[in-house]
């Protein structure tokens, strides 16, 4: 039987053989999460995803209904949402006392890989509830936590994030939404927010909106932005629901994909009756947002990857069944039978490319999840700092690189189906459309590249980046010991090359050619992502090489596949990365030198 959504054997490999997730059970924080427990959690998540969530994906593509300022989600979403809440899957990593399961990040990623791959649009509702709830948990007062937190973490209430405005876009500091003190601890909120995922729907009885707004008299720009908790329906001091809070959905956007996730335009205080309470400190709203950004961007990387993994599983199954054309070696034989298209070399090239990206991205994502877990369980400050340094420098890469490559994988999946891939009869067409949004939100991938170059590369005197280089070189050394000298040498050259280009980028960004440096920020981000993928494949191949000889017969093909995939990626793609590095070294400045009129005549 074909696997759906994800390769369970590879998930187990990454969790237990590569990242050693079961070792977390030796710590006090994750003592109950031994291998047996983790297996049980992933099995339950897989069953829920395949049996209840996956069947809603095509239905969700029909979209939500907007009528009389209300949004109705597809009816099929309601049952799996109830099951998700009953299973306490909304806040997997949070404390059980507030409705979570206290899971390690890596285990939550494994469950999330199945959930998001099954229906990304559907999973945005509980995902946003968790994200908004985390803001309340970290920055809320005791009263706010008492009123909101458990209801959000259990999925009884929804949550959103209200940042974007019509004229501000990614320039959040230009927002115009205002907050006026009422003298009783509440603020009157007035403004319009756009692109608000889950801003209005019928899955929950209430929605808590964290809203960025400027208190009257606050400084201009981001320095004067505060964060407020604004309920859709006002919550009384005893926890009961009061009146509508003048948060009105004016429309939902018609989008390229994720149609089951409503993207709303919300008007706050159109009748002068919208109230909120300060969440955190005055004028510290952006600081609160950035504190949550690492996990959010890791989550978006997981979104893109999970849909790409699902697309690869579909493509693999289709190419194993679809018969068309003769084997190339039998082309001149008039009696030769048609073969399944997985036997055609170019189809195999596409499948190998998809597998290489999927396997590498899974290891990359779980590595960063592992860093979160090790940071939480670190025995001292130095160890904790090391893992946080790795997180900081890798987050923009994981968000941007994984979503860009996820879109590429989905495109190859469509291609592997031939003409059928371009029809709605098969699911890969939807996955291609749905995946594109992951390259855009939580900061476009260009913004991630600017963050990598402008903030992360030189932070703490370059220590985090150098620590990353050191971790990669450790794998190179282990691969040489395992007898993979040739592959190790090529990854070593790629790591050294990435370091050389990083120094050039940093130096150029500090010179009069700063604009030229930032014009190359995305290519540099790609170079670093390519190098990390080479590292991950070398790491995977090293483990496989050390195990394949003594492996059980059922495991031998899996380990052999890891070694072949590593050879494919390192020998076929890292040479392209060298070309990218050479392109950056040229520091061509035409993009920033050319006049605006020269792009095209007016």
N, C-alpha and C positions, 0 to 999 in steps of 0.2 A: 504493500500500500504506500502511495506517495506521501511524503511529509508535507504538512501545510505550515505556512508562515515562516518557520525557522528550522534549522538543522539541529535537532536535539542533541545528537552526539557531539557536535561542535560546541554547543553551549556547555555541555558537561566538561569537555576538554578545557575550555577557557576557564571555567569556574574552578575546577578541582586540580587539573594538571598544570595549568599555566599560572593562574592567580592564587591557587591554594586557598580558596574561600573557606574551606572547612577548618583551616587553622584559626580562623577568627573565634571559633568556639573555645579556644584557650584563654580568651580575654573575658573579663567580667561583663563587659557591655554586651557581648554577643554569645554568652555561654551556652544558650539553648540552641544555637544555629549550627548543629553538627551536620555532617553530610546527609544523614537520613532525613533530617528536618528540611534541609534545603531541597533535596530531591522531591519531597512531598509538596513543598510550596510550588516548585516549578511545574510539577505534574498537575496540581490543581489549577494553576494559572493557564496552563496549556489547554486543559479540558474546557474551562470557562471560555477561553478565547475562541477555540475551534467550534464548540457546540452552540454557544449563545451569541458571541459578538460578531464573528466572521460572517454569519448569514445576514447581518444587518448592513453590510458594507455597500452592496449594490443598491439596496433600498435607500440608504442614506444619501446616495449620489443624486437622488431625485430632488433633494433639498428640503429646506424648512419652509413653512408657510407664514407669511406676515399679513396680519389683518387687524385693523383697529388698534394699532400700537402694541399688539401682542404677537409673540412668536410661538409657533407650534413645531416641535421637532418631529421627525418621523415616528410613527406609532411604534415601530419595531424597536426603538431605542429604550423604551420604558422597562421592559422585563430585564434585559441585561444590566441596566443601570441599577435596578433594585437588587439584583444578584451581586453586583459589584459592591454595593453598599453593605449588604448582609455579610459578605465575606471579608469586610474591613480592608478592601484593597485600595481605597482612596488615598490613605496616608500611610503607605507601607512602612516608611522609615521612621515614623513618629512614635512617640511614647504611647503605649497601650492605654494609659490613663486619660488621654485626650482623643482616643478613637483610632490609634494607629496599631501597627504590629511590631514596631521596633526592629525592623529588618536591617541588615547591612545593605549598603547601596548596591553592591554587585548583585545580590539576590533580588532586590527590587528591579534592577535593570533586566534580569532574566525574565521576570514576570511581565515587566513592561514591554519587553521585546515582543511577546506574544500578544498582549492586549493592543498595543499600538499597530502592530502589523495586521491585526484582524480588522480594525476600523479606527484610523487615526482621528477622523472627524468626531466620532463618538467619544473617544478618550480625551478629547480636549475639554469636555465639561468637567469630569472629575479631576483632570490635571490642573485646570485653572482654580478649582475649589481648593485643592491642596496648596497651590502656590500662594493664593491670597490668604489662606489660613496660616501659612508659615509666617507671613508678614505680621499677622495678629499675634502669633505665638512669640515672635522675637521682639516686636516693638510695641505691642499693645499693653494697655494698663490691665490691672487685675480685673477690673470691671468689664473691659472689652473682651478679655479672654473668657470670662464667665458667660458673657452673653453670646459670643460668636463661635469660639474655637471648636468645641466638640461637635456642634451642628455642622460646621464646615468640613472637619476631618472625617466625619462619618458619612458625608454626602447628603445629609438632610437638607442643607442649604448649599447653594452654589457660591461661586466667587469669580472675580474677573480681575482685570488690571486696567485702569483708565489713565493712559498716558497721552495718546496721540490726539492732536487737534487738527482741524482742516488746514490751517496756515503754518503750523509748527512742524508737523511731520517728525523726522528724527531729531530735529533741533528742539528738544523738549524745553529748553530754557526760554523759548519764545511763546510758551503757552499763555492763554488769556483767562483761563478759568479762575474765578476768585472765591475767596472764603472770607466771610465777614463775621467776626465774633458776635454772639448773641447775648453774652453776659452770663450764661448759665452753663458754660462748658461745651456748648454746641456752636457750630458755625453754619451760617447760611451759605450754601454752595451754589454757584451760578456759572454755567458754561456749556460747551458742546464738545463731545469726544467722539472720535471716529475710529473705525477698524477695531471695534471692541468685540472680541470673540466671546460668545456666550453671554452677551450683555442683557439678553432677555430670552427666556424660554420657559417651558412648562415641565421640566424634569424635577424641579425643586420648588418648595413653597416660598422660598425667599432667596435673594442673591445679595451678597455683601460685596460692595464695590470699593476697593482701595483707589482713591482718586488723588492725582497730583493737582494741586491748586496753589495759588499765591494769596497769602493773607494780605489784606489791605495795608499798604505802607511797607511791605517787605522789599528787600533789594531786587533789582532786575536780574534776569538771567537765572541760571540754575541755583545760585546762592540764595535765592529767595523763595524756593519751592518747598512746600510742605506736603505731607501725606495725610489723607483723611479716610476714615472708615465711613462709607455712605451706604446704608442698607436700601434695597429696593422698597421694602416695607419696614417702617420704623419698628425697632425692637424696644419694648418698654423695659423698665428697670427690673421687673420680675421675670423677664425672658419671654413674655407673651408678645404676639405680633399686634402692632397698632395700625396706623393709617398708612396709605400709600405715601411714599416720600418724594413725590414729584420728580421721579427718574423715569423719563419717557423715551421709548424707542421710536424714532422717527422713520427708520427704514432699515432693511438689511441689504447688504451688498450682494450683487450678482458676481460670482467669482469664477475663476478658472477651475478650481477644484475644492476639496473639503466642503462640499455643499451641505453635508449634514451638520456642520458647525456654523451656526448663525454668526455673521459678522455685522455688528450693529452700529448705527449712529444714535448716540444717546444725548438727549438734552436734559441738563440738570438745572432745576429751579426755574423752569419756564413760567411757572405760576408763583414763583417766589416762596415756595414751601419745601425746598430741599434742604435737609439738615445732615450734618456729619459731625464726627468727633475726631480730634487730632490723633493720628496714629504715629507715635514717636514724638520727636522734638520739632519745634517750629524751625522752619527753614532748613531742615535736615532730610527732606523727602527724597532727594536724589541719593543721599548716602544709604538710606534704607533700601532703595531700589537696587543699587549696585551690590549691596551685601547679598541680595538674593540672586544676582545675575549668574553667578557661576553654575548653580544647580539648574537654573532655567535654561542656560545655553547647552549644558550637558544633556538636558532633556530634549532639546530640539535636535541635537545631533542624533540622539537615540530614535527620535521620530523618523527622521529621514532614513536612517539605517534600517529601521524595522520594516518600513514599507519596501525598501529595496530588497531586503532579505525575502520578503513575501513574494516579490516579483521574480526573484531568482528561483524560488521553489516552484512557482507556476511554470516558468520557462523550462526548467529542467524536466519537469513532469511532461510538458507538452512535447518537447523534443525527443523524449523517450518513446512517445506513442505515435506521433505524426509520421506517417510513411510518405515519402516523396523522393523520387529520383533513385538512380542506381548508385551503388558504391563506386567511388571514383576509379578504383582499380578494376571494376567490371564494366566500365562504361561502354566498351566496344562489344560486349557480349549481349546479343539480342535476346537471350533467354534469362538474363539476370533479373532478379526480383527487386522491387523497390525496397529500400531500407528506411529505417527510422532516421530522421534528419540529424540526430545526435551523432551519426556516423560521418557526416560531412565535415571536412576540416574547418571551414569557416564558421560553422555553427559551434564546433568545439572551441574555436578561438573566442567566440562571444561568451560561451559558458565559462571558460577558464578566466576570462577577464572579470565577469560577474563574480565568480567564486573568489578570485584573488582579492577583489575589493571587499566583498562581504566578510570573508574570514579575517582580513586585516583590520577592518573597521570594528568587528566584534571585539577583537583583542584590544584595540585602541580604547574603545569605550569602556570596557570592563577594567582596563588598567587605570583609567581615571577614576572610575567608581571605587576601585581598590584603594587608590590614594585617599579618597574621602574616608573610607573605612579605617585605613591605617592612621590617618590624622586623628580620628576620634579615639583610637585605642593606643596612641603613642605613649611610650613610657616616660618621655621627657620632652622638654620644650624644643630641643634641637631636632629631635626626630619629627615632631609635629610640624615644625617649620619647614623641614625638607619636603614633606608630602604636600604642604600647602603651596610651596614654591612651584612644585611640579604642576599642581592644579592650575595655578595662576597662568603659567606660561602656555599650558596646553589647551585651556578652555577656548580661546578664540579659534584655534586650529581645529579642535574637535567639532565645534559648531559649524564652521565654514567648510572645512575639507570634507567632512562626512556627509554634509547635505549636498555639496556639489557632486561628489562621487555617487551618492545615492540616486540623484537625478540621472546621471550617466548610466547607472545600472538599470534603472527602469526603462530608459530609452533603448538599451540593448535588449531588454526583455521583450519590448514591443517588436523590435527588429527580428528577434529569433522566431516569432510567430508568423512572420511574413505578413501578408495582407490581413489575416485574421487579427493580428495584434493591434491594428488600427481601428478595429470595430469594437462596439460596446458589448459584443457577444462574449468577449473574454475580459478578464479583470485587469490585465496589465495596462490597458489604456487609461483607466481611472487612476491607477497607482502612479502613472507618469504625471498626470495633472495634479494629483493630491500632493505629491512629493515636492513640487516646485516651491510651494509656500515656505518650506523649511529653509530655503536659501535666503529668504527675505525677512521673516520676522525674528524678534529678539535681537534686532540689529542686523542689517543686511550683511552679506559676507564681505563686502567692501569695508564696512565699518569694523568688522572683526579684524581684517588685515591692518587697518589703521591702529586698532588697539594693540595688536601684536607688535607692530613697528614702533608706535609712539609711546606705549606704556610698558609692555611686558618684556621686550627685548633688553631694555636697559635698567629695569627695576632692580633695586638693591645692588647696584653696580654690576649687573649682569649675572649675579649668582644663580638665580633660578634657571636661566638658559644654560649655564655651564653645568649645573647639576643634571639637567636633561641630557646633555652631551655625555656626561659621565655614565649615566644609567645605560644609555645605548651602547657605549663602548664596553661595558661589563658583559652585555649579551654577545658582542663580537668575540670577546675573549673566551666565553663559554662555548661558542660555536666552533672555534678553532680547536678546542680540546676535544670536541665531539667528532672531529674529522671533517668539518665543513669549511676548510680553509678557503676554498675558492669563493663560495658565497659570502663568507665572513669578510674577505678582503674587499669585495665590491660594496658591501654595506658600510664597511669602515671608510672607504673612499667617499661614499655618499655623505656620511656623518661629518667627516672633515670638510667636505665641500660645502655643506650647509653652514658649518661654523664660519668658514671663510666668507661666504656671501653675507652672513649675518653681520660680521664685522664691517663689511663694505656698506651695507644698508644703514647700520647705525652711524657710521662716520659720515655718510652722505646726508643723512637726515639732520645732522648737526652742522651742516655747511650751508652755503648759499644755494646749493642745489637741493634744498629740502623738498620742493615740489616734485622734482624728478624722482627722488627716493620714494615718495608716497605714490607716485604713478606706478612703481614697481612693487608696491606692498602686496597686492594680490598674487602676483607670480611668486614672490618670496614665500608667502603663506603656503602656496601649492608645493614649492620645493621642500619646505619643512614637513608638510603632510606626506609627500611621497617618501621622504626619508624615514619618517616614523613608520610608514607601512612596510618598508623594507626591513626595518628593525623588528617589527612584529612578526613578519614572516620568517625571519632568521631565528627568532626566539621559538616560534612554533616548530620549525624544522629541527632545531636542536633537541627539543623534547622528544619529537617523533623519532629521530635518529637513535636516541638512547633507549627507545622502547620497542622499536619495530621488530628487532630480532627475537625477542622473547614474548611478543604479543600473541594473544589468542588469535585463532584463524579469522574470527569475525572482526577483529580490530586491525589486522594487518592492512587491508585496503584503505582504511581511514588514515593510518599513519603514513602510508605510502603516498596518499593523496596530499597530505600536508607538505611532504618533501617536494613532490612534483609542483605544487602550487607555489611554493617558495622559489623554486628554480624559475618558474614561469615569470613571477613578478620581478625578481631581482635581475634576471637576464633580459627581460623584455621591456620593463618599464623604467628601471633606474637609469639606463642609458639615455632615455628621453629626459629624465630629470637633470642629467648633466647638461643637456642642451638648454634647459630652462635656466640653469645656473649661469651658463655662458651668456645667455640673453640678458640676464640681470647685470652681469659684470660690464656689459657694453654701456649701460646706463644711458640708453637712447632717450633723449629729452623731447622728441617731436611732439608727443602728446600734450605737454605743458607749454611748449614754445609756440605752437601754431595759434594763429589768431582765431577768434570765434567765427568770424565770417568765412574763414578758409575751410571750415568743415563742410559747408554747402552754401551755394548762393541763395540769397534771400529773394 
